[in-house]
Amino acid sequence: MRLKPEQLGAALQKALKPVYFISGDEPLQLGELADAIRLAAKKAGYENREILSADTGFEWHQLGFSADSYSIFADKKIIDLRLPSGTPGVDGAKALTAYCERIPEDTILLVTAGKLASGALKSRWLEALDKHGVVIQVWPLAGQDLLRWLQQRLAQRGLQAEPNGVALLASRIEGNLLAAAQEIEKLYVLYGACKLSQQQIFDVVADSSRYDVYKLMDSALAANISRILKILSGLRAEGTASAIVLWALSREARSLVKIKLAINQGQHRDTVFKNNQIWDNRKPLVSAAISRLSDHDLNHILVLCAKADRQIKGQQSGNAWETLLTICLLFASVQAVAER
């Protein structure tokens, strides 16, 4: 049974399922959903809990052993299986499928995983978990979904805020729900349960944006100059290695060159995107970029990437971060800063 995160609470009140699978890359939502399942299980008498972490080298026979073993301290137990990579691999897929074919009594299997690869959505092991239990995929919140989540979170602490104040909070945390929860706690500690003004939020809430190279690349492809400047300066201030930023920029440039060449040779755009692992959420960005950027533009970017590489290695004079900024702006088709 597939559920949305907000549907889990009502489902837990009705009945517990023998299997729960939660995946995603938003740690706060993932953790709180898992906590809700554990709490409901504990209230229902599942006192014993075994934690298995499927890291590198994990022996999947441990899942079967745990399912078949009985505790002298409690009749009911929960197997808490952590799957950091989001995929169990061949052995794990077999183990999870086998588990679902012979689900033990008085046992709940809770699997928490990283973001699922698209190929796993129709896999046999996931279909088995879905058939016998609950599958929830957690997605990063944005737009109105994020604003509603913030309003609900504020309300849980007895806080109210005008729409402008909630929008300000959203702009400061930029989808980082863990940071949002921390900032809301800070607001509660300082002001207690009350109606917050926009100025109160402005004075207290820190800028907790997640500066990373992937968001930098999306901003460059979207030709969002202000975001490029903000994220790149944030990466530099946080001490991110310039080589990592260069890796992302050069990788994106080479990918765009490859995509443009394939499309120009007559291949279908959707097929080219699939072959280059461009998924639905990035297709509009990549489409806009390959339409906007010429072959000459992309070659110029690659030349500047080589220049930045030499600067990082100390083989050429100049500031590598300035060259990285020039590259980002060229992605956004800002030609005036190409060379100084």
ABEGO torsion letter per residue (X at the ends): XBBBAAAAAAAAAABBBABBBBBEABAAAAAAAAAAAAAAAAAAGBABBBBBBBBBGBBAAAAAAAAABBBAABABBBBBBBBAAGBAEAAAAAAAAAAAABBBBGBBBBBBBBBBBAAAAABAAAAAAAAABBBBBBBBBBEAAAAAAAAAAAAAAGBBBBAAAAAAAAAAAGGBAAAAAAAAAAAAAAAEBBBBBAAAAAAABBBABBBBAAAAAAAAAAGBAAAAAAAAAAAAAAGBBAAAAAAAAAAAAAAAAAAAAAAAAGBBAAAAAAAAGBBAAAAAAAAAAAAABBAAAAAAAAAAAAAAAAAAAGABBEBAAAAAAAAAAAAAGBAAAABX
